[in-house]
Amino acid sequence: MPDVRLASPQGKWILLTTVLGSSMALLDSTVVNVALPRIGRDLDADLAALQWTVNAYMVTLAGLILLGGALGDRFGRRKVFVVGVVWFAVASLLCGVAPTAEVLIAARALQGVGGALLTPGSLALIQASFHPDDRGRAVGLWSGFGGIGAAVGPFVGGWLVDGPGWRWVFLLNVPLALLCVPVALRHVPESGDQRAHGRFDVLGAVLGAVALALVTYALIEAGQGGAVAAVSALAGVAAAVAFVVVERRRAEPMMPPDIFASRQFTAVNLVTLCVYAALGGFFFLAALQLQVVVGYSALAAGTALLPTTVLMLLLSARSGELADRIGPRVPLTVGPLLCAAGMLLMLRVGPGASYPADVLPALVVLGLGMVTLVAPLTATVLGSVDVARAGLASGINNAAARAAGLVAVAALPLLAGMGEEAYREPVAFDTAFGKAMVWCAGALVVGAVVAAAVVRRPPPGCKRPECLRQGGVAAPPLEGELVRKRLG
């Protein structure tokens, strides 16, 4: 049984280690969008390259995050966490010195691999190290500090872009890793799962990542037409079918198909896909809109987007308490509708827009919608399956959210009619941004309808969320021990 007390020096070092590790991934998910216009200008990159700058990271992270949790259980959570931090830092260094957009995209894909190793590991280390009486408080502090990191990320990113340059958005991870790794090796106890056995579902993980990559490539290239996009789309669908076949045939798959036999679990994941597709597309395009069309600096754009994350950090715990009392159906219906209203309010954000009158109201409404839905979403995911599978359900839901975000970043410019040079043409970008916001609002309305029609209160005695304060916008927080299946 874990026995480290939170008040002890070792407990404080463990908490620092996990916060530093998770903050690297959280910061990266929030600051890169702010740097995109400057990256495009410096590397002479078109819009497709900027899309891949975001999506190359998300493809490998979403495709491998379940495998990353399994590796930690088998080979040691501290060991895999440290490998992830080092991998992430080396990939960040490659991003920071990338001479071309192609090199940057490749380095971003490598970053996602590191993120898949360290993201589940940070929470797993807390769960495996702290005394049961202190674990809840430790998780609360970890999620709170992580939320603060997510909140200041866009501000720090904007300051770096306007100051020393966009490359420091990535290079910042290197000193964080240099601090994190020796502390982890010295103070964090090793832990693992003695029940781990069999082979890893590497084939399933690779097929999932390949399917996401091919579909994303097809969507990004579809605007140019030609046979390449069509072939990529067909290959992506084939890879997805192969993934399903492999998962159905394995004795212990990475993503057991029978978990979707729960109608509630399937419905909540559909809501997740709708919500995080809209949010992923919004935060990708909003940072560009504020800089390209409204004329903000990177620092101003990053600061402008802070209200959504701050509201989540301050109010998400109370939202979870309210959902416990009234059930998740109303919050999961009202929350997406509020988000949709916030995105429609963004239609007012164009040339000469006023921050207090135009930008801030939209972001406040959007933030309140996110506050309303994220905590109940996590609780409903955990409550829709057996307690023993709650961690696996959380991991699948987290991966689904990230996959939805990357598909949206690929698809929205196509749906909105953005050309390759759109981010260099304020008038054209403004027009396309308005169309994209309508698409995002539509996806959120679909999510609200699904929630209203299907979601019900979880049964008593189900697993409850441990991460009560939430600040990340890329995906719901991971909960519980991520995965126990070992892929025979």
Secondary structure by P-SEA (a helix, b strand, c coil): cbbbbcccaaaaaaaaaaaaaaaaaaaaacccccaaaaaaaaacccaaaaaaaacaaaaaaaacaaaaaaaaaaacaaaaaaaaaaaaaaaaaaaaacccaaaaaaaaaaaaaaaaacaaaaaaaaaaccccccaaaaaaaaaaaaaaaaaaaaaaaaaaaaccccccccaaaaaaaaacaaaaaccbbbbbbcccccccaaaaaaaaaaaaaaaaaaaaacccccaaaaaaaaaaaaaaaaaaaaaaacccccccccccccaaaaaaaaaaaaaaaaaaaaaaaaaaaacccccccaaaaaaaaaaaaaaaaccaaaaaaaaaaccaaaaaaaaaaaaaaaaaaccccccccccccccaaaaaaaaaaaaacaaaaaaaaaacccccaaaaaaaaaaaaaaaaaaaaaacccccccccccccccaaaaaaaaaaaaaaaaaaaaaaaaaaacccccccccccccccccccccccccccccccccccc
